[in-house]
């Protein structure tokens, strides 16, 4: 797991707010930086993966801990 340049916790927040917060954080980052984001919405991981695919971002990792998913995204 890489060292994150920025971290966002969206646990307890339902879609679409997690994606809005992730997108806002990514917009403030430079190419090559890493965002660490954790969420627990049932469709969180799928939504983040779709966002990354359509935006040309790379999902570096996804770790599951019960309902929580911690993901790293490279800009």
PDB file with SEQRES, HELIX, SHEET and CRYST1 records, atoms N, CA, C and O in Angstrom:
SEQRES   1 A   75  UNK UNK UNK UNK UNK UNK UNK UNK UNK UNK UNK UNK UNK          
SEQRES   2 A   75  UNK UNK UNK UNK UNK UNK UNK UNK UNK UNK UNK UNK UNK          
SEQRES   3 A   75  UNK UNK UNK UNK UNK UNK UNK UNK UNK UNK UNK UNK UNK          
SEQRES   4 A   75  UNK UNK UNK UNK UNK UNK UNK UNK UNK UNK UNK UNK UNK          
SEQRES   5 A   75  UNK UNK UNK UNK UNK UNK UNK UNK UNK UNK UNK UNK UNK          
SEQRES   6 A   75  UNK UNK UNK UNK UNK UNK UNK UNK UNK UNK                      
HELIX    1 AA1 UNK A   17  UNK A   27  1                                  11    
HELIX    2 AA2 UNK A   44  UNK A   55  1                                  12    
SHEET    1 AA1 4 UNK A   6  UNK A   9  0                                        
SHEET    2 AA1 4 UNK A  34  UNK A  39  1                                        
SHEET    3 AA1 4 UNK A  68  UNK A  74 -1                                        
SHEET    4 AA1 4 UNK A  58  UNK A  65 -1                                        
CRYST1    1.000    1.000    1.000  90.00  90.00  90.00 P 1           1          
ATOM      1  N   UNK A   1       0.844  -1.175   0.000  1.00  0.00           N  
ATOM      2  CA  UNK A   1       0.000   0.000   0.000  1.00  0.00           C  
ATOM      3  C   UNK A   1       0.893   1.243   0.000  1.00  0.00           C  
ATOM      4  O   UNK A   1       1.833   1.343   0.788  1.00  0.00           O  
ATOM      5  N   UNK A   2       0.592   2.167  -0.876  1.00  0.00           N  
ATOM      6  CA  UNK A   2       1.376   3.396  -0.992  1.00  0.00           C  
ATOM      7  C   UNK A   2       0.968   4.406   0.075  1.00  0.00           C  
ATOM      8  O   UNK A   2      -0.128   4.338   0.632  1.00  0.00           O  
ATOM      9  N   UNK A   3       1.863   5.332   0.343  1.00  0.00           N  
ATOM     10  CA  UNK A   3       1.556   6.422   1.259  1.00  0.00           C  
ATOM     11  C   UNK A   3       0.591   7.375   0.564  1.00  0.00           C  
ATOM     12  O   UNK A   3       0.838   7.815  -0.559  1.00  0.00           O  
ATOM     13  N   UNK A   4      -0.504   7.686   1.237  1.00  0.00           N  
ATOM     14  CA  UNK A   4      -1.518   8.555   0.642  1.00  0.00           C  
ATOM     15  C   UNK A   4      -1.134  10.027   0.789  1.00  0.00           C  
ATOM     16  O   UNK A   4      -0.597  10.451   1.812  1.00  0.00           O  
ATOM     17  N   UNK A   5      -1.425  10.787  -0.261  1.00  0.00           N  
ATOM     18  CA  UNK A   5      -1.226  12.230  -0.218  1.00  0.00           C  
ATOM     19  C   UNK A   5      -2.414  12.925   0.432  1.00  0.00           C  
ATOM     20  O   UNK A   5      -2.296  14.033   0.955  1.00  0.00           O  
ATOM     21  N   UNK A   6      -3.562  12.251   0.388  1.00  0.00           N  
ATOM     22  CA  UNK A   6      -4.790  12.802   0.969  1.00  0.00           C  
ATOM     23  C   UNK A   6      -5.665  11.641   1.382  1.00  0.00           C  
ATOM     24  O   UNK A   6      -5.655  10.590   0.741  1.00  0.00           O  
ATOM     25  N   UNK A   7      -6.440  11.827   2.475  1.00  0.00           N  
ATOM     26  CA  UNK A   7      -7.360  10.794   2.947  1.00  0.00           C  
ATOM     27  C   UNK A   7      -8.760  11.371   3.092  1.00  0.00           C  
ATOM     28  O   UNK A   7      -8.939  12.512   3.517  1.00  0.00           O  
ATOM     29  N   UNK A   8      -9.750  10.556   2.728  1.00  0.00           N  
ATOM     30  CA  UNK A   8     -11.153  10.955   2.840  1.00  0.00           C  
ATOM     31  C   UNK A   8     -11.922   9.798   3.469  1.00  0.00           C  
ATOM     32  O   UNK A   8     -11.799   8.654   3.034  1.00  0.00           O  
ATOM     33  N   UNK A   9     -12.710  10.098   4.488  1.00  0.00           N  
ATOM     34  CA  UNK A   9     -13.554   9.102   5.155  1.00  0.00           C  
ATOM     35  C   UNK A   9     -15.010   9.450   4.855  1.00  0.00           C  
ATOM     36  O   UNK A   9     -15.505  10.501   5.263  1.00  0.00           O  
ATOM     37  N   UNK A  10     -15.686   8.557   4.140  1.00  0.00           N  
ATOM     38  CA  UNK A  10     -17.087   8.783   3.790  1.00  0.00           C  
ATOM     39  C   UNK A  10     -17.994   7.727   4.426  1.00  0.00           C  
ATOM     40  O   UNK A  10     -19.087   7.461   3.925  1.00  0.00           O  
ATOM     41  N   UNK A  11     -17.542   7.133   5.522  1.00  0.00           N  
ATOM     42  CA  UNK A  11     -18.363   6.148   6.231  1.00  0.00           C  
ATOM     43  C   UNK A  11     -19.605   6.831   6.799  1.00  0.00           C  
ATOM     44  O   UNK A  11     -19.551   7.950   7.309  1.00  0.00           O  
ATOM     45  N   UNK A  12     -20.703   6.131   6.695  1.00  0.00           N  
ATOM     46  CA  UNK A  12     -21.964   6.662   7.196  1.00  0.00           C  
ATOM     47  C   UNK A  12     -22.680   7.577   6.219  1.00  0.00           C  
ATOM     48  O   UNK A  12     -23.749   8.104   6.528  1.00  0.00           O  
ATOM     49  N   UNK A  13     -22.104   7.769   5.054  1.00  0.00           N  
ATOM     50  CA  UNK A  13     -22.682   8.646   4.035  1.00  0.00           C  
ATOM     51  C   UNK A  13     -23.199   7.780   2.887  1.00  0.00           C  
ATOM     52  O   UNK A  13     -22.497   6.886   2.412  1.00  0.00           O  
ATOM     53  N   UNK A  14     -24.421   8.047   2.446  1.00  0.00           N  
ATOM     54  CA  UNK A  14     -25.039   7.261   1.372  1.00  0.00           C  
ATOM     55  C   UNK A  14     -24.828   7.921   0.022  1.00  0.00           C  
ATOM     56  O   UNK A  14     -24.685   9.139  -0.079  1.00  0.00           O  
ATOM     57  N   UNK A  15     -24.813   7.086  -1.021  1.00  0.00           N  
ATOM     58  CA  UNK A  15     -24.675   7.576  -2.394  1.00  0.00           C  
ATOM     59  C   UNK A  15     -25.807   8.551  -2.715  1.00  0.00           C  
ATOM     60  O   UNK A  15     -26.952   8.340  -2.314  1.00  0.00           O  
ATOM     61  N   UNK A  16     -25.481   9.594  -3.425  1.00  0.00           N  
ATOM     62  CA  UNK A  16     -24.275   9.839  -4.212  1.00  0.00           C  
ATOM     63  C   UNK A  16     -23.188  10.626  -3.477  1.00  0.00           C  
ATOM     64  O   UNK A  16     -22.152  10.912  -4.076  1.00  0.00           O  
ATOM     65  N   UNK A  17     -23.378  10.985  -2.210  1.00  0.00           N  
ATOM     66  CA  UNK A  17     -22.420  11.837  -1.506  1.00  0.00           C  
ATOM     67  C   UNK A  17     -21.002  11.277  -1.446  1.00  0.00           C  
ATOM     68  O   UNK A  17     -20.063  12.060  -1.590  1.00  0.00           O  
ATOM     69  N   UNK A  18     -20.779   9.968  -1.244  1.00  0.00           N  
ATOM     70  CA  UNK A  18     -19.396   9.490  -1.245  1.00  0.00           C  
ATOM     71  C   UNK A  18     -18.668   9.816  -2.551  1.00  0.00           C  
ATOM     72  O   UNK A  18     -17.508  10.228  -2.529  1.00  0.00           O  
ATOM     73  N   UNK A  19     -19.338   9.635  -3.678  1.00  0.00           N  
ATOM     74  CA  UNK A  19     -18.699   9.935  -4.962  1.00  0.00           C  
ATOM     75  C   UNK A  19     -18.446  11.420  -5.138  1.00  0.00           C  
ATOM     76  O   UNK A  19     -17.433  11.816  -5.716  1.00  0.00           O  
ATOM     77  N   UNK A  20     -19.343  12.231  -4.653  1.00  0.00           N  
ATOM     78  CA  UNK A  20     -19.155  13.681  -4.741  1.00  0.00           C  
ATOM     79  C   UNK A  20     -17.932  14.086  -3.923  1.00  0.00           C  
ATOM     80  O   UNK A  20     -17.120  14.892  -4.377  1.00  0.00           O  
ATOM     81  N   UNK A  21     -17.798  13.529  -2.718  1.00  0.00           N  
ATOM     82  CA  UNK A  21     -16.652  13.851  -1.864  1.00  0.00           C  
ATOM     83  C   UNK A  21     -15.351  13.313  -2.446  1.00  0.00           C  
ATOM     84  O   UNK A  21     -14.320  13.981  -2.369  1.00  0.00           O  
ATOM     85  N   UNK A  22     -15.384  12.119  -3.027  1.00  0.00           N  
ATOM     86  CA  UNK A  22     -14.193  11.553  -3.662  1.00  0.00           C  
ATOM     87  C   UNK A  22     -13.798  12.416  -4.853  1.00  0.00           C  
ATOM     88  O   UNK A  22     -12.624  12.756  -5.003  1.00  0.00           O  
ATOM     89  N   UNK A  23     -14.748  12.771  -5.692  1.00  0.00           N  
ATOM     90  CA  UNK A  23     -14.473  13.599  -6.875  1.00  0.00           C  
ATOM     91  C   UNK A  23     -13.907  14.961  -6.461  1.00  0.00           C  
ATOM     92  O   UNK A  23     -12.969  15.451  -7.090  1.00  0.00           O  
ATOM     93  N   UNK A  24     -14.459  15.573  -5.419  1.00  0.00           N  
ATOM     94  CA  UNK A  24     -13.962  16.862  -4.935  1.00  0.00           C  
ATOM     95  C   UNK A  24     -12.510  16.742  -4.482  1.00  0.00           C  
ATOM     96  O   UNK A  24     -11.682  17.596  -4.799  1.00  0.00           O  
ATOM     97  N   UNK A  25     -12.205  15.678  -3.739  1.00  0.00           N  
ATOM     98  CA  UNK A  25     -10.830  15.459  -3.272  1.00  0.00           C  
ATOM     99  C   UNK A  25      -9.888  15.244  -4.457  1.00  0.00           C  
ATOM    100  O   UNK A  25      -8.789  15.798  -4.484  1.00  0.00           O  
ATOM    101  N   UNK A  26     -10.310  14.450  -5.425  1.00  0.00           N  
ATOM    102  CA  UNK A  26      -9.471  14.179  -6.591  1.00  0.00           C  
ATOM    103  C   UNK A  26      -9.211  15.435  -7.419  1.00  0.00           C  
ATOM    104  O   UNK A  26      -8.128  15.592  -7.983  1.00  0.00           O  
ATOM    105  N   UNK A  27     -10.187  16.323  -7.495  1.00  0.00           N  
ATOM    106  CA  UNK A  27     -10.033  17.554  -8.271  1.00  0.00           C  
ATOM    107  C   UNK A  27      -8.943  18.457  -7.701  1.00  0.00           C  
ATOM    108  O   UNK A  27      -8.370  19.270  -8.427  1.00  0.00           O  
ATOM    109  N   UNK A  28      -8.653  18.320  -6.407  1.00  0.00           N  
ATOM    110  CA  UNK A  28      -7.638  19.145  -5.748  1.00  0.00           C  
ATOM    111  C   UNK A  28      -6.252  18.505  -5.766  1.00  0.00           C  
ATOM    112  O   UNK A  28      -5.315  19.031  -5.166  1.00  0.00           O  
ATOM    113  N   UNK A  29      -6.122  17.369  -6.453  1.00  0.00           N  
ATOM    114  CA  UNK A  29      -4.861  16.639  -6.436  1.00  0.00           C  
ATOM    115  C   UNK A  29      -4.138  16.733  -7.773  1.00  0.00           C  
ATOM    116  O   UNK A  29      -4.744  16.988  -8.814  1.00  0.00           O  
ATOM    117  N   UNK A  30      -2.827  16.521  -7.716  1.00  0.00           N  
ATOM    118  CA  UNK A  30      -1.976  16.563  -8.900  1.00  0.00           C  
ATOM    119  C   UNK A  30      -1.810  15.152  -9.476  1.00  0.00           C  
ATOM    120  O   UNK A  30      -1.951  14.172  -8.745  1.00  0.00           O  
ATOM    121  N   UNK A  31      -1.516  15.036 -10.760  1.00  0.00           N  
ATOM    122  CA  UNK A  31      -1.272  13.719 -11.359  1.00  0.00           C  
ATOM    123  C   UNK A  31      -0.165  12.968 -10.612  1.00  0.00           C  
ATOM    124  O   UNK A  31       0.870  13.535 -10.262  1.00  0.00           O  
ATOM    125  N   UNK A  32      -0.415  11.687 -10.382  1.00  0.00           N  
ATOM    126  CA  UNK A  32       0.554  10.844  -9.693  1.00  0.00           C  
ATOM    127  C   UNK A  32       0.366  10.762  -8.191  1.00  0.00           C  
ATOM    128  O   UNK A  32       0.992   9.927  -7.538  1.00  0.00           O  
ATOM    129  N   UNK A  33      -0.484  11.613  -7.628  1.00  0.00           N  
ATOM    130  CA  UNK A  33      -0.745  11.553  -6.200  1.00  0.00           C  
ATOM    131  C   UNK A  33      -1.719  10.420  -5.880  1.00  0.00           C  
ATOM    132  O   UNK A  33      -2.413   9.911  -6.760  1.00  0.00           O  
ATOM    133  N   UNK A  34      -1.755  10.036  -4.595  1.00  0.00           N  
ATOM    134  CA  UNK A  34      -2.586   8.917  -4.153  1.00  0.00           C  
ATOM    135  C   UNK A  34      -3.621   9.405  -3.147  1.00  0.00           C  
ATOM    136  O   UNK A  34      -3.293  10.083  -2.173  1.00  0.00           O  
ATOM    137  N   UNK A  35      -4.872   9.047  -3.402  1.00  0.00           N  
ATOM    138  CA  UNK A  35      -5.981   9.326  -2.492  1.00  0.00           C  
ATOM    139  C   UNK A  35      -6.370   8.033  -1.801  1.00  0.00           C  
ATOM    140  O   UNK A  35      -6.591   7.013  -2.454  1.00  0.00           O  
ATOM    141  N   UNK A  36      -6.454   8.076  -0.475  1.00  0.00           N  
ATOM    142  CA  UNK A  36      -6.953   6.949   0.307  1.00  0.00           C  
ATOM    143  C   UNK A  36      -8.366   7.316   0.747  1.00  0.00           C  
ATOM    144  O   UNK A  36      -8.585   8.378   1.330  1.00  0.00           O  
ATOM    145  N   UNK A  37      -9.319   6.438   0.468  1.00  0.00           N  
ATOM    146  CA  UNK A  37     -10.712   6.716   0.799  1.00  0.00           C  
ATOM    147  C   UNK A  37     -11.329   5.478   1.432  1.00  0.00           C  
ATOM    148  O   UNK A  37     -11.093   4.352   0.992  1.00  0.00           O  
ATOM    149  N   UNK A  38     -12.126   5.706   2.476  1.00  0.00           N  
ATOM    150  CA  UNK A  38     -12.795   4.595   3.150  1.00  0.00           C  
ATOM    151  C   UNK A  38     -14.290   4.890   3.193  1.00  0.00           C  
ATOM    152  O   UNK A  38     -14.713   6.001   3.511  1.00  0.00           O  
ATOM    153  N   UNK A  39     -15.078   3.867   2.863  1.00  0.00           N  
ATOM    154  CA  UNK A  39     -16.527   4.023   2.856  1.00  0.00           C  
ATOM    155  C   UNK A  39     -17.219   2.727   3.222  1.00  0.00           C  
ATOM    156  O   UNK A  39     -16.619   1.653   3.186  1.00  0.00           O  
ATOM    157  N   UNK A  40     -18.498   2.841   3.578  1.00  0.00           N  
ATOM    158  CA  UNK A  40     -19.248   1.652   3.979  1.00  0.00           C  
ATOM    159  C   UNK A  40     -20.607   1.531   3.302  1.00  0.00           C  
ATOM    160  O   UNK A  40     -21.406   0.671   3.674  1.00  0.00           O  
ATOM    161  N   UNK A  41     -20.879   2.372   2.322  1.00  0.00           N  
ATOM    162  CA  UNK A  41     -22.119   2.251   1.560  1.00  0.00           C  
ATOM    163  C   UNK A  41     -22.051   0.935   0.768  1.00  0.00           C  
ATOM    164  O   UNK A  41     -20.987   0.590   0.254  1.00  0.00           O  
ATOM    165  N   UNK A  42     -23.159   0.201   0.662  1.00  0.00           N  
ATOM    166  CA  UNK A  42     -23.130  -1.095  -0.032  1.00  0.00           C  
ATOM    167  C   UNK A  42     -22.594  -1.059  -1.459  1.00  0.00           C  
ATOM    168  O   UNK A  42     -22.026  -2.047  -1.924  1.00  0.00           O  
ATOM    169  N   UNK A  43     -22.762   0.061  -2.163  1.00  0.00           N  
ATOM    170  CA  UNK A  43     -22.273   0.134  -3.543  1.00  0.00           C  
ATOM    171  C   UNK A  43     -21.040   1.033  -3.660  1.00  0.00           C  
ATOM    172  O   UNK A  43     -20.683   1.453  -4.761  1.00  0.00           O  
ATOM    173  N   UNK A  44     -20.395   1.324  -2.544  1.00  0.00           N  
ATOM    174  CA  UNK A  44     -19.240   2.223  -2.523  1.00  0.00           C  
ATOM    175  C   UNK A  44     -18.122   1.760  -3.459  1.00  0.00           C  
ATOM    176  O   UNK A  44     -17.692   2.510  -4.335  1.00  0.00           O  
ATOM    177  N   UNK A  45     -17.654   0.530  -3.272  1.00  0.00           N  
ATOM    178  CA  UNK A  45     -16.520   0.059  -4.078  1.00  0.00           C  
ATOM    179  C   UNK A  45     -16.861   0.051  -5.568  1.00  0.00           C  
ATOM    180  O   UNK A  45     -16.071   0.524  -6.386  1.00  0.00           O  
ATOM    181  N   UNK A  46     -18.003  -0.469  -5.916  1.00  0.00           N  
ATOM    182  CA  UNK A  46     -18.410  -0.518  -7.324  1.00  0.00           C  
ATOM    183  C   UNK A  46     -18.482   0.893  -7.922  1.00  0.00           C  
ATOM    184  O   UNK A  46     -18.035   1.124  -9.045  1.00  0.00           O  
ATOM    185  N   UNK A  47     -19.041   1.818  -7.166  1.00  0.00           N  
ATOM    186  CA  UNK A  47     -19.174   3.193  -7.650  1.00  0.00           C  
ATOM    187  C   UNK A  47     -17.818   3.857  -7.845  1.00  0.00           C  
ATOM    188  O   UNK A  47     -17.600   4.550  -8.839  1.00  0.00           O  
ATOM    189  N   UNK A  48     -16.909   3.648  -6.901  1.00  0.00           N  
ATOM    190  CA  UNK A  48     -15.578   4.238  -7.013  1.00  0.00           C  
ATOM    191  C   UNK A  48     -14.824   3.622  -8.192  1.00  0.00           C  
ATOM    192  O   UNK A  48     -14.144   4.331  -8.933  1.00  0.00           O  
ATOM    193  N   UNK A  49     -14.943   2.320  -8.365  1.00  0.00           N  
ATOM    194  CA  UNK A  49     -14.283   1.671  -9.505  1.00  0.00           C  
ATOM    195  C   UNK A  49     -14.831   2.213 -10.833  1.00  0.00           C  
ATOM    196  O   UNK A  49     -14.059   2.450 -11.762  1.00  0.00           O  
ATOM    197  N   UNK A  50     -16.133   2.408 -10.930  1.00  0.00           N  
ATOM    198  CA  UNK A  50     -16.736   2.978 -12.144  1.00  0.00           C  
ATOM    199  C   UNK A  50     -16.220   4.396 -12.384  1.00  0.00           C  
ATOM    200  O   UNK A  50     -15.884   4.754 -13.512  1.00  0.00           O  
ATOM    201  N   UNK A  51     -16.159   5.199 -11.323  1.00  0.00           N  
ATOM    202  CA  UNK A  51     -15.646   6.563 -11.431  1.00  0.00           C  
ATOM    203  C   UNK A  51     -14.213   6.553 -11.956  1.00  0.00           C  
ATOM    204  O   UNK A  51     -13.869   7.328 -12.849  1.00  0.00           O  
ATOM    205  N   UNK A  52     -13.387   5.684 -11.406  1.00  0.00           N  
ATOM    206  CA  UNK A  52     -11.989   5.604 -11.823  1.00  0.00           C  
ATOM    207  C   UNK A  52     -11.865   5.178 -13.275  1.00  0.00           C  
ATOM    208  O   UNK A  52     -11.057   5.729 -14.023  1.00  0.00           O  
ATOM    209  N   UNK A  53     -12.656   4.206 -13.671  1.00  0.00           N  
ATOM    210  CA  UNK A  53     -12.600   3.720 -15.050  1.00  0.00           C  
ATOM    211  C   UNK A  53     -12.977   4.811 -16.037  1.00  0.00           C  
ATOM    212  O   UNK A  53     -12.314   4.977 -17.060  1.00  0.00           O  
ATOM    213  N   UNK A  54     -14.028   5.551 -15.743  1.00  0.00           N  
ATOM    214  CA  UNK A  54     -14.476   6.593 -16.667  1.00  0.00           C  
ATOM    215  C   UNK A  54     -13.600   7.833 -16.621  1.00  0.00           C  
ATOM    216  O   UNK A  54     -13.632   8.647 -17.543  1.00  0.00           O  
ATOM    217  N   UNK A  55     -12.811   7.989 -15.548  1.00  0.00           N  
ATOM    218  CA  UNK A  55     -11.966   9.180 -15.386  1.00  0.00           C  
ATOM    219  C   UNK A  55     -10.497   8.917 -15.688  1.00  0.00           C  
ATOM    220  O   UNK A  55      -9.684   9.839 -15.626  1.00  0.00           O  
ATOM    221  N   UNK A  56     -10.145   7.682 -16.012  1.00  0.00           N  
ATOM    222  CA  UNK A  56      -8.758   7.369 -16.311  1.00  0.00           C  
ATOM    223  C   UNK A  56      -7.869   7.325 -15.081  1.00  0.00           C  
ATOM    224  O   UNK A  56      -6.674   7.606 -15.166  1.00  0.00           O  
ATOM    225  N   UNK A  57      -8.448   6.975 -13.935  1.00  0.00           N  
ATOM    226  CA  UNK A  57      -7.695   6.872 -12.685  1.00  0.00           C  
ATOM    227  C   UNK A  57      -7.429   5.406 -12.388  1.00  0.00           C  
ATOM    228  O   UNK A  57      -8.128   4.524 -12.886  1.00  0.00           O  
ATOM    229  N   UNK A  58      -6.420   5.155 -11.578  1.00  0.00           N  
ATOM    230  CA  UNK A  58      -6.023   3.785 -11.267  1.00  0.00           C  
ATOM    231  C   UNK A  58      -6.377   3.423  -9.831  1.00  0.00           C  
ATOM    232  O   UNK A  58      -5.989   4.128  -8.900  1.00  0.00           O  
ATOM    233  N   UNK A  59      -7.111   2.327  -9.643  1.00  0.00           N  
ATOM    234  CA  UNK A  59      -7.365   1.790  -8.307  1.00  0.00           C  
ATOM    235  C   UNK A  59      -6.151   0.947  -7.940  1.00  0.00           C  
ATOM    236  O   UNK A  59      -5.885  -0.074  -8.573  1.00  0.00           O  
ATOM    237  N   UNK A  60      -5.417   1.375  -6.919  1.00  0.00           N  
ATOM    238  CA  UNK A  60      -4.220   0.659  -6.499  1.00  0.00           C  
ATOM    239  C   UNK A  60      -4.546  -0.512  -5.587  1.00  0.00           C  
ATOM    240  O   UNK A  60      -3.903  -1.559  -5.652  1.00  0.00           O  
ATOM    241  N   UNK A  61      -5.565  -0.328  -4.723  1.00  0.00           N  
ATOM    242  CA  UNK A  61      -5.918  -1.397  -3.790  1.00  0.00           C  
ATOM    243  C   UNK A  61      -7.323  -1.186  -3.265  1.00  0.00           C  
ATOM    244  O   UNK A  61      -7.876  -0.087  -3.316  1.00  0.00           O  
ATOM    245  N   UNK A  62      -7.885  -2.281  -2.757  1.00  0.00           N  
ATOM    246  CA  UNK A  62      -9.187  -2.244  -2.083  1.00  0.00           C  
ATOM    247  C   UNK A  62      -9.133  -3.292  -0.980  1.00  0.00           C  
ATOM    248  O   UNK A  62      -9.035  -4.489  -1.252  1.00  0.00           O  
ATOM    249  N   UNK A  63      -9.196  -2.835   0.261  1.00  0.00           N  
ATOM    250  CA  UNK A  63      -9.149  -3.728   1.418  1.00  0.00           C  
ATOM    251  C   UNK A  63     -10.503  -3.724   2.103  1.00  0.00           C  
ATOM    252  O   UNK A  63     -11.080  -2.665   2.349  1.00  0.00           O  
ATOM    253  N   UNK A  64     -11.005  -4.906   2.409  1.00  0.00           N  
ATOM    254  CA  UNK A  64     -12.318  -5.055   3.030  1.00  0.00           C  
ATOM    255  C   UNK A  64     -12.171  -5.367   4.511  1.00  0.00           C  
ATOM    256  O   UNK A  64     -11.351  -6.196   4.908  1.00  0.00           O  
ATOM    257  N   UNK A  65     -12.976  -4.692   5.322  1.00  0.00           N  
ATOM    258  CA  UNK A  65     -13.035  -4.935   6.763  1.00  0.00           C  
ATOM    259  C   UNK A  65     -14.512  -4.881   7.148  1.00  0.00           C  
ATOM    260  O   UNK A  65     -15.029  -3.830   7.527  1.00  0.00           O  
ATOM    261  N   UNK A  66     -15.176  -6.019   7.047  1.00  0.00           N  
ATOM    262  CA  UNK A  66     -16.628  -6.025   7.246  1.00  0.00           C  
ATOM    263  C   UNK A  66     -17.287  -5.252   6.122  1.00  0.00           C  
ATOM    264  O   UNK A  66     -17.051  -5.530   4.946  1.00  0.00           O  
ATOM    265  N   UNK A  67     -18.115  -4.282   6.483  1.00  0.00           N  
ATOM    266  CA  UNK A  67     -18.781  -3.440   5.471  1.00  0.00           C  
ATOM    267  C   UNK A  67     -17.871  -2.354   4.925  1.00  0.00           C  
ATOM    268  O   UNK A  67     -18.119  -1.815   3.847  1.00  0.00           O  
ATOM    269  N   UNK A  68     -16.822  -2.034   5.664  1.00  0.00           N  
ATOM    270  CA  UNK A  68     -15.929  -0.951   5.246  1.00  0.00           C  
ATOM    271  C   UNK A  68     -14.970  -1.411   4.152  1.00  0.00           C  
ATOM    272  O   UNK A  68     -14.459  -2.531   4.165  1.00  0.00           O  
ATOM    273  N   UNK A  69     -14.750  -0.506   3.213  1.00  0.00           N  
ATOM    274  CA  UNK A  69     -13.791  -0.756   2.153  1.00  0.00           C  
ATOM    275  C   UNK A  69     -12.845   0.436   2.119  1.00  0.00           C  
ATOM    276  O   UNK A  69     -13.273   1.585   2.006  1.00  0.00           O  
ATOM    277  N   UNK A  70     -11.551   0.143   2.218  1.00  0.00           N  
ATOM    278  CA  UNK A  70     -10.534   1.189   2.094  1.00  0.00           C  
ATOM    279  C   UNK A  70      -9.870   1.035   0.743  1.00  0.00           C  
ATOM    280  O   UNK A  70      -9.331  -0.023   0.419  1.00  0.00           O  
ATOM    281  N   UNK A  71      -9.911   2.099  -0.044  1.00  0.00           N  
ATOM    282  CA  UNK A  71      -9.373   2.056  -1.400  1.00  0.00           C  
ATOM    283  C   UNK A  71      -8.308   3.118  -1.568  1.00  0.00           C  
ATOM    284  O   UNK A  71      -8.359   4.185  -0.955  1.00  0.00           O  
ATOM    285  N   UNK A  72      -7.335   2.798  -2.418  1.00  0.00           N  
ATOM    286  CA  UNK A  72      -6.334   3.777  -2.812  1.00  0.00           C  
ATOM    287  C   UNK A  72      -6.475   4.021  -4.310  1.00  0.00           C  
ATOM    288  O   UNK A  72      -6.561   3.088  -5.109  1.00  0.00           O  
ATOM    289  N   UNK A  73      -6.496   5.300  -4.664  1.00  0.00           N  
ATOM    290  CA  UNK A  73      -6.679   5.721  -6.043  1.00  0.00           C  
ATOM    291  C   UNK A  73      -5.493   6.586  -6.441  1.00  0.00           C  
ATOM    292  O   UNK A  73      -5.123   7.515  -5.723  1.00  0.00           O  
ATOM    293  N   UNK A  74      -4.899   6.276  -7.589  1.00  0.00           N  
ATOM    294  CA  UNK A  74      -3.784   7.078  -8.100  1.00  0.00           C  
ATOM    295  C   UNK A  74      -4.301   7.969  -9.216  1.00  0.00           C  
ATOM    296  O   UNK A  74      -4.925   7.508 -10.172  1.00  0.00           O  
ATOM    297  N   UNK A  75      -4.022   9.268  -9.065  1.00  0.00           N  
ATOM    298  CA  UNK A  75      -4.490  10.237 -10.052  1.00  0.00           C  
ATOM    299  C   UNK A  75      -3.618  10.227 -11.284  1.00  0.00           C  
ATOM    300  O   UNK A  75      -3.866  10.984 -12.223  1.00  0.00           O  
TER     301      UNK A  75                                                      
END                                                                             
